[in-house]
Structure formats: C-alpha cells, structure tokens
C-alpha cells in the first residue's frame, strides 16, 4: 500500500466525514464510490470499510455539545430497534447479491432521496416555542433563526418502517442508512433537518456496529485502508459539525441532493456496464 494511496484515502475520509456530520448520512455516499470505483477495492470491501467510518462520524457528532442539544434520544432509540434488525438481516442477504445488483440498488435509492430533498427546500417543521411537542417531539436552539424552535413527531409508524429499510440499506450498501432516515424524518415525520441529521448520526453508529464485526470476520475489511479512512473521517467530521450549525437548512438540503445525484449517476453507469 503506497503512501500516496493512504494519503488519498485520508483526504477522501475527511470529505466523507464532513458530509456525514453536515447531513447525518455517515458520509459513505462519497467514500464507498471512491474506494470501489476510484481505488478498485470492490464494492463489498468498500462497504465494509465504510461502515467503520460511519461509526467514527457517529461518535464525533453524538459527543459534541451542540449535537447533544439536537439529538432526540427518545425517538432515536425507538427507531433504532428497526434499524438494528435491518442491519442484521442485511448480513445474511448481501452475500447472495451480485455487485451489479448492489450498484443498481444504490443508484435507485440515492436518486429517489435526492428528488425528495429538492421538493422540501422551502418547507420547515417548526412550531411555536410553547406548543405541545408530544411524547417524541423536541426543542433546540437554532443558530440560523437565533431562537429556540420546537417540533412534534408525526407518522411514527412511517419512521419505524423507514428505519427498518435504512438498517437493511446500511448493512447492504455500507452507507449508514442516514440517506433514508434523514429525508423521511424531515419530509414525512415532522422533524427539522438539523435535528433529523443529529439523531440519525447517533443511530447510524449503532446500526453499523451491528454489521461491521460480521464483515470483519469474513475478511472483507482492509485494516490499513480502514485506519486511514477513519483518521480522515474524524478530522472531517469535526469540520462538518462546526459548519452544520452555521449553514442555512435550504443549502444543506441542496448539498444533500447534489451529492446523492452525483453518486447515483456513478452507480447507474456501473450497474449498466
């Protein structure tokens, strides 16, 4: 393993970590294509390494002071039941899937989520400060509006089903599952984007932990590549964590949509090739 490759992986990990902390998606939507298509490690190895970086991103965001104010722990732990079950299910189904099928699935999922985010650019899920937030709602101080905002969780069964699918996607594709959870929590469950991203960052780490040891046992994790990627992710996550509190929600949604569309194009081409 050359020094140049290690440096490239560290840099890619930093970009992935920054995106993951900003959007709550783990950053693997960038790292998996880089390791798979860019370095030619193969989809299954890239997925396994990426799951370790998801855990690193989750740790940084969840431990931050601002992140703790944004994380809805009660909602996250409830939804994590479905995510963990989906992650375990993925371990026993992914071995039977061809790389072309995995690539096509990846592309379809990212395209659908990108379209969903674009439709939500001007919509915000905030209530009056004194409003009833219900059992799973929350409040947090928003730097963008310079005030405390409140929200109430709606359509909880939809969130539970989405979490099951997100766990399956996470274990199958190594992308943390946040690309499903964050948009669905934001679009259909009434959770503001920042709170959805912070809660997702906590959840994706737990989901990845349920799958990563099994992939390690299979020999699919490349230790030098994984170490370099995690090192980059730890640095990038801190930068993304700082930027996330200052960027407008609209621009975060646009960034998510753009990243997902680029990745979907790469994997549509790979699936058809």
BELRA-V969926 format. One record per backbone hydrogen bond with DSSP energy under -1.0 kcal/mol. NH is the residue of the N-H (numbers start at 0). CO is the residue of the C=O. Records with the same first field share a line. If there is no record, write none. Layout:
NH=CO + CO
This chain:
5=1
6=2
7=3
8=4
9=5
10=6
11=7
12=8
13=9
14=10
15=11
16=12
17=13
18=14
19=15
20=16
21=17
22=18
23=19
29=26
30=26
31=27
33=29
34=30
35=31
36=32
37=32
38=33
40=34
45=41
46=42
47=43
48=44
49=45
50=46
52=48
53=49
54=50
55=51
56=52
57=53
58=54
59=55
60=56
61=57
62=58
67=63
68=64
69=65
70=66
72=70
75=71
76=72
77=73
78=74
79=75
82=78
83=79
84=80
85=81
86=82
87=83
88=84
89=85
90=86
92=89
93=89
95=92
96=93
101=97
102=98
103=99
104=100
105=101
106=102
107=103
108=104
109=105
110=106
111=107
112=108
113=109
114=110
115=111
116=112
117=113
118=114
119=116
120=117
126=149
130=127
137=150
139=148
141=146
145=141
146=141
148=139
150=137
153=188
158=154
159=155
160=156
161=157
162=158
163=159
164=160
165=161
166=162
167=163
168=164
169=165
170=166
171=167
172=168
173=169
179=176
180=176
181=177
183=179
184=180
185=181
186=182
187=183
188=183
190=184
195=191
196=192
197=193
198=194
199=195
200=196
201=197
202=198
203=199
205=201
206=202
207=203
208=204
209=205
210=207
211=207
214=210
215=211
216=212
217=213
218=215
219=214
225=221
226=222
227=223
228=224
229=225
230=226
231=227
232=228
233=229
234=230
235=231
236=232
237=233
238=234
239=235
240=236
241=237
242=238
243=239
245=242
246=242
251=247
252=248
253=249
254=250
255=251
256=252
257=253
258=254
259=255
260=256
261=257
262=258
263=259
264=260
265=261
266=262
267=263
268=264
269=265
270=266
271=267
272=268
